[in-house]
């Protein structure tokens, strides 16, 4: 289910806010894919081959890691412009949430490093909990940015 209201749309194509909003949707897709893969690992048969999941996990992690560029663009380009215009509260809150997202992603990336050292389904269970938490945090964060920080209707 989309966190965005049905009437909610993107900014006009070519506008920098359009790019940020489209990236929000894309990152949410990758977080959801990671959570879905974790559920499949958790529910896999005892004799499942962990190698069958490695490429998917790598795919999602690679894209979540590349999302750091998105956060940096907001922090280095958008937030300072808002702050120059006296809008300081929302950017400060969004920046603090970026820090929470980064900390959680760091925990996920560290957990993924233990993939081959853990019992497969137990690994999936912990990954699911972390991925669900990330997806929920991103959903709330992007909803705030898209509907409060830069609403486009």
Secondary structure, DSSP 8 states (H G I E B T S, - for coil): --SS-TT-----TTSHHHHHHHHHHHHHHHHHHHHHHHHHHHTS-TT--THHHHHHHHHHHHHHHHTHHHHHHIIIIIHHHHHHTT--HHHHHHHHHHHHHHHHHHHHHHHHTTGGGS-HHHHHHHHHHHHHHHHHHHHHHHHHIIIIIS---
